[in-house]
């Protein structure tokens, strides 16, 4: 069975290696590819994040550096990797230009957006709305970090841009997972990726499949923060059909990533 990891944060060096125990690893692109393939993963997607942290002094240059590194990894890995890129609502003009630049490179995945790491917080703000309007004409997909205090704002973002597909990252614990399920029922342009907190709760996937169907879930690991083998086996061990497992592990992401 093919497996696509929709949610990774790839790295060229230790400067981008987001792992809590970096002393145990040699942070190189070769290690990442080997780690994922050893877990059965044949394709990875996601955005680069810099460990040094965003500062207002660097401004959009910091965002562009993340995106440039993602393009460099694409050149290195070819068909193994789909890059995601960052935008920033405080820099609307620059972000719209970045949408157009990345589209010229054939990149259609925005994010994972991680506002708390980049100095912004509102998913329904005017600046982000303007940027996403520009992304609509290219039929892009938006991966975004679940902000627990932004439930209404996340919903407004999804509602305002029906031409974009939004993929929330992380089910989280049951209180927030149930809110995601309500959005999955209501919005055709909304998906949930299974990376990060939540998937270790046995039955979470089966419960969601029973409520909304397997077509709404995307497999992700949040590598290198999380162990990819654990996430693969969490899906394989759930009491759902083989067809549902195939949807979650690769078919749904395949449709989004083309």
C-alpha positions in Angstrom: 0.0 0.0 0.0 1.3 3.4 -0.9 1.6 6.0 1.9 1.7 9.7 1.5 2.8 11.8 4.5 0.9 15.1 4.0 2.4 16.8 7.0 6.2 16.9 7.4 8.6 19.7 8.1 11.6 18.8 6.0 15.1 20.1 6.6 18.4 20.7 4.9 20.4 20.9 8.1 20.2 21.2 11.9 18.9 24.8 11.4 15.5 23.4 10.3 15.5 20.1 12.3 12.5 20.3 14.6 13.1 17.4 16.9 13.0 17.4 20.7 16.0 15.1 20.9 18.4 16.2 18.1 21.4 14.6 19.9 20.1 11.2 18.7 20.1 12.0 15.0 22.2 13.3 12.2 19.9 16.0 10.7 20.4 15.6 7.0 17.9 15.3 4.1 19.1 11.8 3.5 18.1 10.8 7.0 14.6 12.2 6.6 14.0 10.3 3.3 15.4 7.1 4.8 13.3 7.5 8.0 10.1 8.0 6.1 10.7 5.2 3.6 11.6 2.8 6.5 8.1 3.5 7.8 6.6 2.7 4.4 6.1 6.3 3.3 6.7 6.9 -0.4 5.9 10.6 -0.7 6.1 13.6 1.7 4.7 17.1 1.7 5.0 20.1 4.0 6.7 23.4 4.8 10.1 24.2 6.1 10.3 25.9 9.5 13.4 27.6 10.9 14.5 26.8 14.5 15.9 30.3 15.1 12.4 31.8 15.2 10.7 34.6 13.5 11.4 38.2 14.4 9.7 41.4 13.2 13.1 42.8 12.2 13.6 40.1 9.6 10.0 40.5 8.3 9.1 38.7 5.2 12.7 37.8 4.4 12.3 35.1 7.1 9.2 33.7 5.3 10.9 33.8 1.9 13.9 31.9 3.3 11.7 29.1 4.5 10.1 28.9 1.1 13.4 29.0 -0.7 14.6 26.0 1.3 11.5 24.1 0.4 12.2 24.7 -3.3 15.8 23.6 -2.8 14.5 20.3 -1.2 12.2 19.8 -4.1 15.2 20.1 -6.5 17.0 17.6 -4.3 14.2 15.0 -3.9 12.2 15.4 -7.1 9.0 13.4 -7.1 9.5 12.3 -3.4 8.5 15.7 -2.1 5.7 18.3 -2.5 6.8 21.6 -1.0 4.5 23.7 1.1 5.1 27.4 1.4 4.4 30.2 3.9 2.5 33.4 3.7 2.0 36.2 6.3 -1.0 38.5 6.7 1.2 41.3 7.9 2.9 41.3 4.5 0.0 41.2 2.0 1.7 42.5 -1.1 4.8 40.3 -0.5 2.6 37.2 0.2 0.5 37.7 -2.9 3.8 37.9 -4.9 4.9 34.7 -3.2 1.7 32.9 -4.1 2.4 33.9 -7.8 6.1 32.9 -7.5 5.3 29.5 -6.0 2.6 28.9 -8.6 5.2 29.5 -11.3 7.2 26.7 -9.7 4.2 24.4 -9.8 3.7 24.6 -6.0 0.0 24.5 -5.0 0.3 23.8 -1.3 0.2 26.6 1.2 1.4 25.7 4.7 1.4 24.2 7.2 0.7 27.7 8.4 1.9 28.1 12.0 0.8 31.6 13.2 2.2 31.2 16.7 5.7 30.7 15.3 5.5 33.6 12.9 4.1 36.4 14.9 0.4 36.5 13.9 -2.8 34.8 15.2 -6.0 35.6 13.4 -7.2 33.2 10.7 -10.1 35.6 9.8 -8.1 38.8 9.5 -8.3 41.0 6.4 -4.7 40.5 5.3 -5.0 36.7 5.2 -8.3 37.0 3.4 -6.7 39.1 0.7 -3.9 36.6 0.2 -6.2 33.7 0.1 -8.3 35.5 -2.6 -5.2 35.5 -4.7 -4.6 31.8 -4.1 -8.1 30.9 -5.2 -7.4 31.6 -8.8 -4.7 28.9 -8.7 -6.8 26.3 -7.0 -4.4 25.9 -4.1 -4.7 23.8 -0.9 -4.2 25.4 2.5 -2.7 23.4 5.4 -3.1 25.2 8.7 -2.2 24.5 12.3 -5.3 24.1 14.6 -5.4 27.0 16.9 -7.5 26.0 19.9 -8.7 29.5 20.6 -9.5 30.3 17.0 -12.5 28.0 16.4 -14.8 30.7 15.0 -12.0 32.3 13.0 -11.0 28.9 11.4 -14.6 28.4 10.4 -14.9 31.9 8.9 -11.8 31.3 6.9 -13.2 28.1 5.5 -16.5 29.6 4.7 -15.1 32.7 3.0 -13.0 30.7 0.5 -15.0 27.8 -0.9 -12.7 27.5 -3.9 -9.8 26.5 -1.7 -9.4 23.2 0.1 -8.4 23.7 3.8 -6.7 20.9 5.7 -6.5 21.4 9.5 -3.5 19.9 11.2 -3.9 17.8 14.3 -7.1 16.2 15.7 -6.1 17.1 19.2 -8.0 15.8 22.2 -11.7 14.9 22.0 -13.2 18.3 22.7 -11.5 19.8 19.7 -11.7 16.7 17.5 -15.5 16.8 17.8 -15.5 20.4 16.6 -13.4 19.3 13.6 -15.9 16.6 12.8 -18.7 19.1 12.8 -16.8 21.2 10.3 -16.1 18.1 8.2 -19.8 17.4 8.0 -20.7 20.9 7.0 -18.0 22.0 4.6 -17.0 20.2 1.4 -13.7 22.1 1.2 -12.5 21.0 4.6 -10.2 18.1 5.5 -8.4 17.0 8.7 -4.9 15.6 8.8 -4.1 13.1 11.5 -0.6 14.4 12.5 0.4 15.4 16.0 -1.8 15.0 19.1 -4.8 12.7 18.9 -4.1 9.7 16.8 -2.7 7.7 19.7 -6.2 7.7 21.2 -7.4 4.2 20.0 -10.6 4.5 18.1 -10.3 8.1 17.1 -10.0 7.3 13.4 -12.8 4.7 13.4 -15.1 7.1 15.2 -14.4 9.8 12.6 -14.8 7.4 9.7 -18.2 6.3 11.1 -19.3 9.9 11.5 -18.1 11.6 8.3 -16.5 8.9 6.0 -12.9 8.2 5.3 -12.7 10.6 2.4 -12.3 13.6 4.8 -9.1 12.4 6.5 -5.5 12.9 5.4 -2.5 11.0 6.7 0.3 13.0 8.3 2.9 12.5 10.9 4.5 15.9 11.8 7.9 14.4 11.2 10.6 14.9 12.5 8.8 16.0 15.7 6.9 12.6 15.7 7.8 9.0 15.0 6.5 8.2 11.5 6.3 4.4 12.2 3.9 5.0 15.1 1.5 7.0 12.9 1.5 4.4 10.1 0.7 1.6 12.4 -1.9 3.6 14.3 -3.9 3.8 11.0 -3.3 0.1 10.1 -4.4 -1.1 13.5 -7.8 0.8 13.6 -11.0 -1.2 13.1 -11.8 0.2 9.7 -11.9 -1.4 6.2 -8.9 -1.7 3.9 -10.6 0.7 1.5 -10.9 3.3 4.3 -7.2 2.8 5.2 -6.2 3.3 1.6 -8.3 6.5 1.4 -6.6 7.8 4.5 -3.0 6.7 3.8 -2.8 7.9 0.2 -5.9 8.3 -2.0 -7.2 11.4 -0.3 -3.8 13.2 -0.3 -3.2 12.0 -3.9 -6.3 14.0 -5.0 -5.2 17.1 -3.3 -1.5 17.0 -4.4 -2.4 15.9 -8.0 
